[in-house]
Amino acid sequence: MHHKTQVGIVGAGPAGLMLGHLLHLNGIDSVIVENRSREYVIDRVRAGVLEQGTVDLLHAMGVGARLRQEGLRHDGVFISFLEQRHHINFGELTGGKAITVYGQNEVVKDLIEARIATSRPLYFEADHVSVDALDSSSPVIRFRHGDVDHELQCDVIAGCDGFHGVCRPSVPAGVLTMYERVYPFGWLGILAEAAPSCDELVYTLHERGFALFSMRSPTITRLYLQVPPDEPIERWSDEAIWQEMLTRMATRDGWKPSVGRIVQKSVTPMRSFVATPMRYGRLFLAGDAAHIVPPTGAKGLNLAASDVLVLARALKAFYENGQTEWLDTYSDVCLRRVWKAQRFSWWMTSTLHRAPDESAFDHQRQIADLDYLTSSRAAMTSLAEQYVGLPAEVSFESAGL
Ligand SMILES: Cc1cc2nc3c(=O)[nH]c(=O)nc-3n(C[C@H](O)[C@H](O)[C@H](O)COP(=O)(O)OP(=O)(O)OC[C@H]3O[C@@H](n4cnc5c(N)ncnc54)[C@H](O)[C@@H]3O)c2cc1C
């Protein structure tokens, strides 16, 4: 089956779905091609912290109704070390900005519903997805859906297919420069049926390593522990997980996470990765397809959102008046924000984790770093403005919102 569209989007994660909706709002056609099922894409447990700008964007796009009702607004965060929690008040330090805890799967669910309501095409469970003719004026996406082979001719392809997708590897060798840092630890994450015992996230540096207390809803707690990157999850019984969580997180004032039934557990390795430029010919990479951050700064999903805002602005100008300048600057504009988020995520990760090769000096320096952070208004302001999200590189109006 041969068909045509203006923008072919590979991947129905946050980047692909948000881009599709932004284009729809500007009257631009798109087809989204996803290799997993709708249920798999929705059930995948990943990010949960939305920056102020991401929340504002989802509202401006008209897909924030459930987010407004069910999202948990947090006006600050706790940093814990030497068994004491220290509060950083985002609202006070950033002129009223906040973060919102709302699971990535909820964001994806809302975006899929919005897509279906537009009746624009979204293919789940597409097999053998490939992209071709990327340096021509009509690049192609090929895939098999059911028993039918599809050839989709596009003006532009958006590679929103995540770190393991097909788009980035389809760029000829030598075009992209890759920057990478692999960390010598991973996160063991659990979802537990336990009411969160604190209203805000608690980041902990303990002698035994990093731990993070967070939540997904008023009844579900989300907790993480630093473990070796290749740690088999089978080595951790539920009892052992709770014992380690409580050892690392409990503070002298008697605070500790509430214990409950563990309903999901997994280990995720951590890396920082950037591929530049985020464009080759008529292929534009967005989100995890172009960059990965360690989750410590909660930036992955938010970067995906800011990339597609920049891409939507460029495509709007391209279709409205043939302007290519913003397509040409897409990669540079995105990378300014990407590298700042990379730096922040690396800093949060290095300051809060214990590296296997660190010295006693390194650990004392980490404690001093956290002591400074939690006692200096300037340092707290720096963390707060980065955590709630640096300003968008382009205005919502320029992307047609
Ligand atoms: C296990 C895990 C835990 C994470 N935890 C956090 C966290 O706590 N905080 C945080 O901020 N970030 C976290 N992240 C990062 C965050 O989830 C990502 O940054 C975010 O999902 C990026 O969105 P995306 O749309 O760019 O990519 P993705 O969400 O990866 O979406 C890409 C989509 O493309 C599809 N796809 C892949 N290959 C193909 C193909 N060949 N053809 C068609 N479709 C394809 C995929 O199935 C997927 O639906 C986590 C990531 C992982 C993997």
Ligand as a Chemical Component Dictionary entry (heavy atoms), coordinates in Angstrom:
data_LIG
# 
_chem_comp.id                   LIG 
_chem_comp.type                 NON-POLYMER 
_chem_comp.pdbx_formal_charge   0 
_chem_comp.three_letter_code    LIG 
# 
loop_
_chem_comp_atom.comp_id 
_chem_comp_atom.atom_id 
_chem_comp_atom.alt_atom_id 
_chem_comp_atom.type_symbol 
_chem_comp_atom.charge 
_chem_comp_atom.model_Cartn_x 
_chem_comp_atom.model_Cartn_y 
_chem_comp_atom.model_Cartn_z 
_chem_comp_atom.pdbx_ordinal 
LIG C1  C1  C 0 13.230 2.147  32.191 1  
LIG C2  C2  C 0 13.224 3.659  32.051 2  
LIG C3  C3  C 0 12.952 4.454  33.182 3  
LIG C4  C4  C 0 12.933 5.868  33.068 4  
LIG N1  N1  N 0 12.687 6.632  34.174 5  
LIG C5  C5  C 0 12.680 7.982  34.055 6  
LIG C6  C6  C 0 12.421 8.819  35.168 7  
LIG O1  O1  O 0 12.179 8.365  36.279 8  
LIG N2  N2  N 0 12.434 10.186 34.962 9  
LIG C7  C7  C 0 12.661 10.751 33.717 10 
LIG O2  O2  O 0 12.623 11.978 33.548 11 
LIG N3  N3  N 0 12.904 9.969  32.671 12 
LIG C8  C8  C 0 12.913 8.623  32.803 13 
LIG N4  N4  N 0 13.152 7.868  31.725 14 
LIG C9  C9  C 0 13.337 8.555  30.470 15 
LIG C10 C10 C 0 12.004 8.942  29.832 16 
LIG O3  O3  O 0 11.065 7.931  30.046 17 
LIG C11 C11 C 0 12.289 9.183  28.345 18 
LIG O4  O4  O 0 13.181 10.273 28.259 19 
LIG C12 C12 C 0 11.037 9.442  27.511 20 
LIG O5  O5  O 0 10.293 8.250  27.383 21 
LIG C13 C13 C 0 11.433 9.963  26.131 22 
LIG O6  O6  O 0 10.326 9.948  25.273 23 
LIG P1  P1  P 0 10.512 9.592  23.725 24 
LIG O7  O7  O 0 9.160  9.715  23.138 25 
LIG O8  O8  O 0 11.638 10.382 23.176 26 
LIG O9  O9  O 0 11.014 8.087  23.701 27 
LIG P2  P2  P 0 10.260 6.760  24.120 28 
LIG O10 O10 O 0 9.360  6.983  25.275 29 
LIG O11 O11 O 0 11.306 5.702  24.236 30 
LIG O12 O12 O 0 9.313  6.431  22.886 31 
LIG C14 C14 C 0 9.813  5.900  21.699 32 
LIG C15 C15 C 0 8.727  5.074  21.054 33 
LIG O13 O13 O 0 9.209  4.563  19.823 34 
LIG C16 C16 C 0 8.857  3.209  19.715 35 
LIG N5  N5  N 0 9.798  2.540  18.814 36 
LIG C17 C17 C 0 11.040 2.087  19.090 37 
LIG N6  N6  N 0 11.575 1.527  18.009 38 
LIG C18 C18 C 0 10.649 1.633  17.024 39 
LIG C19 C19 C 0 10.612 1.217  15.673 40 
LIG N7  N7  N 0 11.635 0.560  15.141 41 
LIG N8  N8  N 0 9.517  1.480  14.950 42 
LIG C20 C20 C 0 8.464  2.146  15.496 43 
LIG N9  N9  N 0 8.437  2.544  16.774 44 
LIG C21 C21 C 0 9.518  2.287  17.526 45 
LIG C22 C22 C 0 8.882  2.703  21.134 46 
LIG O14 O14 O 0 8.124  1.524  21.321 47 
LIG C23 C23 C 0 8.318  3.881  21.894 48 
LIG O15 O15 O 0 6.922  3.823  22.018 49 
LIG C24 C24 C 0 13.190 6.470  31.813 50 
LIG C25 C25 C 0 13.459 5.658  30.707 51 
LIG C26 C26 C 0 13.501 4.274  30.811 52 
LIG C27 C27 C 0 13.825 3.435  29.589 53 
# 
loop_
_chem_comp_bond.comp_id 
_chem_comp_bond.atom_id_1 
_chem_comp_bond.atom_id_2 
_chem_comp_bond.value_order 
_chem_comp_bond.pdbx_ordinal 
LIG C1  C2  SING 1  
LIG C2  C3  SING 2  
LIG C2  C26 DOUB 3  
LIG C3  C4  DOUB 4  
LIG C4  N1  SING 5  
LIG C4  C24 SING 6  
LIG N1  C5  DOUB 7  
LIG C5  C6  SING 8  
LIG C5  C8  SING 9  
LIG C6  O1  DOUB 10 
LIG C6  N2  SING 11 
LIG N2  C7  SING 12 
LIG C7  O2  DOUB 13 
LIG C7  N3  SING 14 
LIG N3  C8  DOUB 15 
LIG C8  N4  SING 16 
LIG N4  C9  SING 17 
LIG N4  C24 SING 18 
LIG C9  C10 SING 19 
LIG C10 O3  SING 20 
LIG C10 C11 SING 21 
LIG C11 O4  SING 22 
LIG C11 C12 SING 23 
LIG C12 O5  SING 24 
LIG C12 C13 SING 25 
LIG C13 O6  SING 26 
LIG O6  P1  SING 27 
LIG P1  O7  DOUB 28 
LIG P1  O8  SING 29 
LIG P1  O9  SING 30 
LIG O9  P2  SING 31 
LIG P2  O10 DOUB 32 
LIG P2  O11 SING 33 
LIG P2  O12 SING 34 
LIG O12 C14 SING 35 
LIG C14 C15 SING 36 
LIG C15 O13 SING 37 
LIG C15 C23 SING 38 
LIG O13 C16 SING 39 
LIG C16 N5  SING 40 
LIG C16 C22 SING 41 
LIG N5  C17 SING 42 
LIG N5  C21 SING 43 
LIG C17 N6  DOUB 44 
LIG N6  C18 SING 45 
LIG C18 C19 SING 46 
LIG C18 C21 DOUB 47 
LIG C19 N7  SING 48 
LIG C19 N8  DOUB 49 
LIG N8  C20 SING 50 
LIG C20 N9  DOUB 51 
LIG N9  C21 SING 52 
LIG C22 O14 SING 53 
LIG C22 C23 SING 54 
LIG C23 O15 SING 55 
LIG C24 C25 DOUB 56 
LIG C25 C26 SING 57 
LIG C26 C27 SING 58 
# 
